[in-house]
Amino acid sequence: MNVLSRIPPRSSSQRSFASALTLSTGAALIVIVTMWTLSARRDEVFESPSTLSATPHRELPTASAVADFNPTIWASDRAQIASLQMSPNDKYLAARVSRNQSPQDSHLLVIEVESRRIILDILNAAVSRVLICFAPTSDAVAVYSPENDAPAGSPRGVLTIYRLRDKAKKFELDITRPGYAPAVYAIGISHDARSVAAQYYSDSSFERSKAWDIDSKGSAPIESTNYSWVGGHFSPNGDRYSIGGWPGPGVRIGRCSTGEVVSYCLRDALPAVASSFADDGRLWSTVYDDGKLVVWDVREIPEKVARPLLLKGGFRTCTAFSLSHSLKHLIYGKSDGTIRMMPLRVPPLH
């Protein structure tokens, strides 16, 4: 079922801000989920997932703990910061940036937060369409990158796995097909760190799912629910999605399996920058055009009205942000080309 089929129409006044948050509602477009499973030897690419539970989150330094604490993680004059994403253990930050306000000088950076050291720097002029997903153990990243020099009408998209400790490419695959141009909007890594997946828009004539073994490149089975997702306005567990709509101004949280709206985030302001889920879909946050950051409790309740857990001002120049997985820090980009970190205390869920 189209996840948008059960969502009532928006008013025309909401279309401008909703376009940045919504999946297309065109009647001719069908959202089809396609997965490519790339089964990998865990000891070659990722650490054992059991190591993640031993150190789930890093305690990042704050001004109260370190006298000479510097809140600036990265800075570049005239840089534009498009998106930010924390690794599951909060050790690394992925940032999509354009230096010198030039699309030809765009980079995907992976930064070690505590040391401020750049671990990985990928130059890609199509960085606005790049997707990056950390492994569950935070020791590797899967990157989807459209190629700019592909022939018109048949663009190619390459999915690559980088191991962070030595920057080695552990896997690389063209996930498009000759003569076909799917738009990949989400990628994921399986919970056991053995496979990666992609989701894309397509017409109904295209095969719904496809999987490849990383060794043989042949067909392989797939379990679509066993992934942590990035992109497509999905929650990390793939169970929820966010979409703009009416009544409002507000944002709706829907269930992917049915398209049913389960929560409304109602506020008299428009979302201004990228929004994101946290706590595996129980929280949703965004920065609004009045400069306020709001973190919402979007768990299902009969009234379907989300409860704001936190409201914080001072973000009028914010261009991107990411909550730490521990929910104790906020990392955000500013229009002056800096990426900064600040302590944040999200009230616990009851």
N, C-alpha and C positions, 0 to 999 in steps of 0.2 A: 504493500500500500504506500502511495505517496505520502510522506510524512506531513505534507502541507495540506492535504485534502480536507482535513477536519478543522482547519484554522479559518475563522471568519475574516472577511475582507477588511483591509485597512482603509482609513480615510485618506483622501489625497494629501492632506496637510502633513501626514506622517511619512510620506514616501521618501523625502530627502534624507532623513536620518536612518530610516529603516533599511535603505539600500546597502548601507555599510555593514548591517548586521544580519541580513536575511539570506536564505537560500532562495533562488529564483522561483517565483510562483507562476511562471508562464505555463499555460495549459499544455503546450507542446513538449515541455521539458519533464523528463522523468528522472528522479534521482535513483541511480543504480549503484549499488555497492559492489566494487570489484576488489578482490583481495589477491595479491600475489604473495604466496608463502615461500620464503627463501630459507629453508631449514639449514641451520648452521651448526657446526661443532662449537659448543659453548666455550670450550677452553681456548678456541682460536680467536673468537671475536669478543665475547662477553665474559665477565666474571660470573661465578655461580650466584644465582639470585639469593641464595641463603646468606650471602655476605651483606646484603642490603638490610636485612632485619637486625643485624648486629649493630650497625651504625645508621639508623634511619635518616637522621637529619644532623647537619653540622650546626653547632651554635656559633653563629656569625658574630664578630665583635661589634659592639655599639659604643656610642660616645660615653655612656655611663660606665662601661667596663674598661675602656682603653683611653688614657688621657689624650694621646695624640691621634685619636681616631679620625680618619679622613673619609667623609661620606661619598666622595667622588670615586666611582669605579673606573670610569673611562671618559675621555673628553677629546673632542676634535673640533677646531673652529669651523663653522659653517657646515657642520654635519647634520644630517637629518636621521633621526632614530625612528625606524618603522615598527619594530616589535621587539619584545623581550620575553624570555622564557627561562625559568629556573629548572635545574636538573632535579630528579627525585630526592637526592640527598642534600640539596641546597648548596653544593660545593661549586657548581659551574653555572654560568649564565650564557645563554645564546642570544645574540643581538644581531638584528638586521639593520645595517646602517648604510647611508650614502654620504660619502665624504665630499666636501667642496660643493654640495648641493648638485652633484652630477650623477645621473643614472649610470654613466660609464665608469664611475669610481665607487661602485656599491660592493659591500662586503658582508659576508656572514661570519661573525666572530663567535668563538667560544672562549669565555674569560673565566679564569679561576678567581672566584669572588674575594677570598681572603687575601691573596697575594697581588691581585689586580693584574696578573700575568695573562697574556693572550696565548691560549693553548692551540687554537686553530683559526686560521684566517683564509677564507675562501673568497676569491674575487669572482663576482658574477654580476653582470649587468642586469640580469633578470631577477635581482634579489627580492623584488616586491612579490614575486611568485614562488619563492623558495619556501619549502617546508622542512622543519627539523624536528626530530623526535629523539629524546634521550632513551637509552636502554634503561631497564628497571634498576640496574646496578650503577647507572650514571658513568660508566667507564667507556661508553661508545655512543655515537649518534648516527642515526639514519637521516640522510638528506635527500630530498627530492628537488631536482633543479631542472627547469625547462631550458633547452638550448636555444640560443638566439640566432644561430646561423643555419637553422634547419630550413629546408625549402618551404615556401609559402603553401599553406593548406595541409602540410603534414609535419607539424612540429614534433620534436622528440623530447621525451622527459627521462632523465637518468636518475636512478635511485642508487645511492652510494652509502656504504657503512664505513665510518671512520673510527678507528680505535684511538682514544684520546692520549694514552700514555706515550705513543710514539708517532701519532698522526698518520698511521698507516691506513691505506685503503684496504679493507678486508673483503669488500664485495662491491661490484658495480654492474648494473643491469639497465638496459633501455626498456622501460615498462610501457612504451607505446607500441603500436603496430603499424607497419607500412600502409600508407593511404588512409590512416584513421587518426583523428586528433582529439583524444579525450582530454578534458580539463580536470586534472587531479586537484582535489581540494582538501584532502586529508590523508595523513599517513599514520601508521601505528607500529608498535613493536609488541610482540606477544609477551604474555606474563612470564613464560619460561625462557625468554630471551633466545628463542630458536628461530623465529621468523619475523619478517616485516610485511606490512600490508599497505594497500593504497585504496582510496575511495575516489570516485570520479563521477562527473555528470556524463551521461551518454544517452543515446536513443535506445528504444526497446529492441532494436535489431542486434545489438552487441551482446556478446556472452556476459552473463551476470557475474560470474566469478571465475578466476583462474589462479592456479597456484603452481609454483615451480620449486623444485628441490635445488638447493644451492650447489650441490655437487654435480648432479646429473643434468640440471636445467630442464628435467622432465616434469610432467604433471605431478602434483602432490595434493593431498587432502587439506582442508582448511576448516578451522573453527572460528567463525567471525566474531564471536563474543569474547575471545580470550586475548584482547589487545588493549593497550593504552593508546589513546588517540590524541592527535594534535591537528588542528585545522577544522574547517567545515562548521565552526561554531558548535562543535560537539563537546560534551563533558568527557573527561579522561576515560571513563569506563564505556563510552559509546551509548549510554542509555538515554541521555538528554541532549537537547539542542536549544539554542537561544535564537529568537527571531523578534524583530520589531513589529509593532502592531497597535491596534486600537481596541479597547479604550486605553487612554493614556494622556499625555505621552508616557509610554511604558514599554517594557520588553516582556515577551512571553517566554516561558520555559515549557518545552514540549517533550513528550516521550517519543523516541525515535521509532519504536516498534509499531505504534498506532497512530501517531500524529496528534494525539490528544494533548491539549494545553493543560498543564498541571499546576502552573504558578504564574502570577502576574506581578511584575516589579513596577509599581505605579509611582511616578514622581513627576512633578511639574517642571521638568527640564529635559533636554535632549541629550542622549549619549554622544560624547564628543570624540572619544578615542576607542581603540580596541578594547573589547570586554573579554572576560575569561571566567571559566569555572574554577573552583578550588575544592579541596577536600573531597575529591572524586565525585563531584557533581552536587554536593549538598549546599555549596555556597556559589554565588555568582556575583561578580563585581564589575564596575565600570566607573569611568570618570565622566562627569556630565559637563555640559557647556557652561554651567555656572561655576566651574572650578572645584566641584565637590567630588570626592571619592566615596562611593557607597558600596558596602559589602552586604549582600542580601542572603537571608536564609531561604532557600528555594525548595526545601523539603515539602512533600505533598501534605496539604491540610485540606479539610472540606471546603473552606472558604476560597481557596486558590489564590490568596493574596499574600505575596512574599513579605517577610518581616525584615526591615533594615537592621542589621546588627551593628554597623559602624558607619558614621558619616564624618568625613574629615575634609577640611577646606585647604586651599593653597595650591591647587593643581591646574590653574588656568593655562600654564605654559607646558603642561604634560602632553607628550606625544605618544607614549607607550608605557606600559607598566606590567609588573608581574609580582604576585604574592609568593612569598616563600612557602614551601610545602609544610613547614612547621607552623605557618601562619603567624610568625613573630617578626617578619621583616617585609618591607615593601621596597622593591627596586623599580625606579621609574626614569624615563628619559625626558629631557626638557628641550624646548625649542632652541636653546643656546648651544646644543650639541653635547651636553653632558649626560652621563648616566650616574644616578645617585642612589644611595641606600639609606633607609631610615627605619628605626624600630616601629613596629606596629603591633597592637594588641587587639586581636579579634576576640570578642566575648565567646566563651565556649557554648556549644550547642547543648540543649537540655532535652 
